[in-house]
Amino acid sequence: SSFCTLLVFGTMFTILVASDLFGEKVNLEVGFTVRPTLKQVVEMVERCYGIEVGDRKGGRDMTGYIGYKVSRFQVYEEGRAKWVDLVSTSQLSDYCQLYAFQPPNPWHKEVRAPIPAPVKAKLAPTCSALAVPDDPSHDEKVSAIFDDMDLNNDRHIDSDEFHRCCSLANLPFSSATLTDLFTKADLNADKLLSYSEFQRFAELYPSLMDALYHRLKFYWEDMRIQTEIDACREAMQRAQDDERRAKADHNERIKAVAAAEGKLQNQEREVHVKVDKLRRAEDEARDAAREVDRSRKEVALKEQDLALQKEKERIKAQAADDFKTETQKATARVGNSERDISNVESFLRQTEQLHSDHNSGTARELSKTESAAVVLLKAQESQKEAAEQKADAEREVMQVTLAIGELDNAIATQQHEERNAQLRHAAAVEHVARCNGIKQDEQAMLQECRGREQEYNAARMAAERRTEDRAKEVAELERQNNDYVNQMQEQNHSETPILHQEIRLREQRDSLEVKENALRNDQKVFYQNTYQPGHSSIRRK
């Protein structure tokens, strides 16, 4: 859609501009179709506040006042909560707050007061010259020019509006010439041009009207093209910024992918190390289990040996007890035999007869006694041997008991080591599982980083394409604008002599009309004086 259509259907970019008028703060809401250039902001603010000055001046003496002018702007930055100088259009945002400073003048003094709530500016950008058909009639041209000159829409044109519009159209006339033209158009001398007065003025200066129409149309067309160029440049700048950000993001993603790959490799190495440790822990646990089994088997064998030794000891103790019993019996028999021998010897002395009679019996008893003594000696030897065997068996039992205790301690140690190995194995399994989870997370993150890298790469390529397209579009618009400006400059250059000639011819025509009117008045007076009744200057013959 055209620039004019955007203006008709509403603004797309709004700026709040505060300033001081006659000792009080004013805040206007100024609309634009797109983000304006600084030059366009200055022009629009000066036009809007020019209307405000006209509405607020009242009966003040404004002699020497050249109109509202802007010396500089400041913009309020919300993020920093401070006012800064406006030096670039990039500082502008929709509904941003500006403050317009004026050159020193006696009419508008800056006052320390809060900025009031904004009100809509009475002046809106117009382009009536662009809203007419391509081949307009003279009346359509006049109506469009009048609408463009009538800045405050009061259906009258004052001298300031007339001068401003002619200056906007870049007419090759001095300020005095423009003032003279305005005076000629102001038939009732009320310092305002009505539409009928402007129509009469247009009939007198048709070439000037054509020049105003085409130059105003050129102005708005040039503004539209410049606005499009600025918008394209800003879009190209944004595309370049997007491209730089995309490249930076792409580089960051590459670094992130490299870092993720490094982490993944480190995690894999750590997993391998932990798996090796887990395997070693499993081997140690199996070795400990085998050692415990072997120790348990040794303990079982030692317990079997101990049981055998105890059984042997019991058998030997039983045999010793039997030998002791037999020894006691033999000792008793020996004692009885000794008593018998003593009795026999005492009786032997008393009677030899009895001795001879009982000699054979004594020999037999002696033989029994000796046999009993031999048996006793053997029994004592057997008892001694049994005691020695018992002592040996007790020592063996003690050794076996000590060995069993050592084996129990070894088993306990092996069982403790087995439990520790099992705990280490469980910890290793848990750590391996955790490492595997981290590895999976790292792999997922790596895949995500690679996906983002592809997205950012696509975004970077798209930004590069947009930048190239915007650059081509800006170049084409600049070429078209340059061609259009050159064409209009040539047209204006050719048109300037025609305008000056029309002004001179109109002046000559006005002068001739004045002379003609004077001549007619002189003629009327002459004839009235000459042909009055009773006049004596003419005699009849």
Secondary structure, 3 states (H helix, E strand, C coil): CCHHHHHHHCCCEEEEEEEEECCEEEEEEEEECCCCCHHHHHHHHHHHHHHHHHHHCCCCCCCCCCCCCCCEEEEEECCCCEEEECCCHHHCCCCEEEEEECCCCCCCCCCCCCCCCCEECCCCCCCHHHHCCCCCCHHHHHHHHHHHHCCCCCCCEEHHHHHHHHHHCCCCCCHHHHHHHHHHHCCCCCCEECHHHHHHHHHHCHHHHHHHHHHHHHHHHHHHHHHHHHHHHHHHHHHHHHHHHHHHHHHHHHHHHHHHHHHHHHHHHHHHHHHHHHHHHHHHHHHHHHHHHHHHHHHHHHHHHHHHHHHHHHHHHHHHHHHHHHHHHHHHHHHHHHHHHHHHHHHHHHCHHHHHHHHHHHHHHHHHHHHHHHHHHHHHHHHHHHHHHHHHHHHHHHHHHHHHHHHHHHHHHHHHHHHHHHHHHHHHHHHHHHHHHHHHHHHHHHHHHHHHHHHHHHHHHHHHHHHHHHHHHHHHHHHHHHHHHHHHHHHHHHHHHHHHHHHHHHHHHHHHHHHHHHHHHHHHHHHHHHCCCCCCCCCCC
